[in-house]
Amino acid sequence: MSFDTWLIFIVTLYTVSIIPGPSMVLALTHGMQYGAKATIATAAGNTLASCIQAIISIAGLGVIIATSGTVFLIVKYLGALYLIYLGIMLWRSPDWDIKERPQGTKNKAPLLKMFNQGFIIAIGNPKAIVFFTALFPQFLNSQSTSLIHYTVMVLATCSCAFFCAMVYAISGNQIARLFKKSNISRFINKLTGGFFVTGGLAIMLSNR
């Protein structure tokens, strides 16, 4: 692809990825609760899921998911159910003390749990595969396509997913510093939990 085409591809990826969604809200919440550095684990889980989805789309399996109602619905409902479950857990979770997390010392972060949550929420969104399946062909042609070409597109997708998640994580960390009272976490947990439950129900009730 030419430089201009690559630029359009990158801008399109970042524009779509930076839009607030379950994965970005999770990164924001983890950034507020554990700090931006620890939330690298969440961003890594989201990135791995995006990488897998991009590879599936390039391999042609995305067409199957996009056209097979059964496969699409299975992935859709599993993702929605996990989103609802995570929302309920957030709603019921105890307060966390922002004051005890200065300069990355206290509030030990459950990194593996954060990674798993980032991964599952992202991988449970079949619309991402459909999106990649629709997007990638716009920037491919039979004359210039090669393994290196595909690899660069996947790497661009992964870097975009990681960067956008970290933007939200850093934003969450900065927001947390503005609030020195720990009871703000109760509001944040319930707001985020409600968002996830509502989002999960909306996904389950949507036609596609």
Secondary structure in CASP SS format (residue, H / E / C, confidence):
PFRMAT SS
TARGET T0000
AUTHOR 0000-0000-0000
METHOD secondary structure of the structure
MODEL  1
M C 1.00
S C 1.00
F H 1.00
D H 1.00
T H 1.00
W H 1.00
L H 1.00
I H 1.00
F H 1.00
I H 1.00
V H 1.00
T H 1.00
L H 1.00
Y H 1.00
T H 1.00
V H 1.00
S H 1.00
I C 1.00
I C 1.00
P C 1.00
G C 1.00
P H 1.00
S H 1.00
M H 1.00
V H 1.00
L H 1.00
A H 1.00
L H 1.00
T H 1.00
H H 1.00
G H 1.00
M H 1.00
Q H 1.00
Y H 1.00
G C 1.00
A C 1.00
K C 1.00
A C 1.00
T C 1.00
I H 1.00
A H 1.00
T H 1.00
A H 1.00
A H 1.00
G H 1.00
N H 1.00
T H 1.00
L H 1.00
A H 1.00
S H 1.00
C H 1.00
I H 1.00
Q H 1.00
A H 1.00
I H 1.00
I H 1.00
S H 1.00
I H 1.00
A C 1.00
G C 1.00
L H 1.00
G H 1.00
V H 1.00
I H 1.00
I H 1.00
A H 1.00
T H 1.00
S C 1.00
G H 1.00
T H 1.00
V H 1.00
F H 1.00
L H 1.00
I H 1.00
V H 1.00
K H 1.00
Y H 1.00
L H 1.00
G H 1.00
A H 1.00
L H 1.00
Y H 1.00
L H 1.00
I H 1.00
Y H 1.00
L H 1.00
G H 1.00
I H 1.00
M H 1.00
L H 1.00
W H 1.00
R H 1.00
S C 1.00
P C 1.00
D C 1.00
W C 1.00
D C 1.00
I H 1.00
K H 1.00
E H 1.00
R C 1.00
P H 1.00
Q H 1.00
G H 1.00
T C 1.00
K C 1.00
N C 1.00
K C 1.00
A C 1.00
P C 1.00
L H 1.00
L H 1.00
K H 1.00
M H 1.00
F H 1.00
N H 1.00
Q H 1.00
G H 1.00
F H 1.00
I H 1.00
I H 1.00
A H 1.00
I H 1.00
G C 1.00
N C 1.00
P H 1.00
K H 1.00
A H 1.00
I H 1.00
V H 1.00
F H 1.00
F H 1.00
T H 1.00
A H 1.00
L H 1.00
F H 1.00
P H 1.00
Q H 1.00
F H 1.00
L C 1.00
N C 1.00
S C 1.00
Q C 1.00
S C 1.00
T C 1.00
S C 1.00
L H 1.00
I H 1.00
H H 1.00
Y H 1.00
T H 1.00
V H 1.00
M H 1.00
V H 1.00
L H 1.00
A H 1.00
T H 1.00
C H 1.00
S H 1.00
C H 1.00
A H 1.00
F H 1.00
F H 1.00
C H 1.00
A H 1.00
M H 1.00
V H 1.00
Y H 1.00
A H 1.00
I H 1.00
S H 1.00
G H 1.00
N H 1.00
Q H 1.00
I H 1.00
A H 1.00
R H 1.00
L H 1.00
F C 1.00
K C 1.00
K C 1.00
S C 1.00
N C 1.00
I H 1.00
S H 1.00
R H 1.00
F H 1.00
I H 1.00
N H 1.00
K H 1.00
L H 1.00
T H 1.00
G H 1.00
G H 1.00
F H 1.00
F H 1.00
V H 1.00
T H 1.00
G H 1.00
G H 1.00
L H 1.00
A H 1.00
I H 1.00
M H 1.00
L H 1.00
S C 1.00
N C 1.00
R C 1.00
END
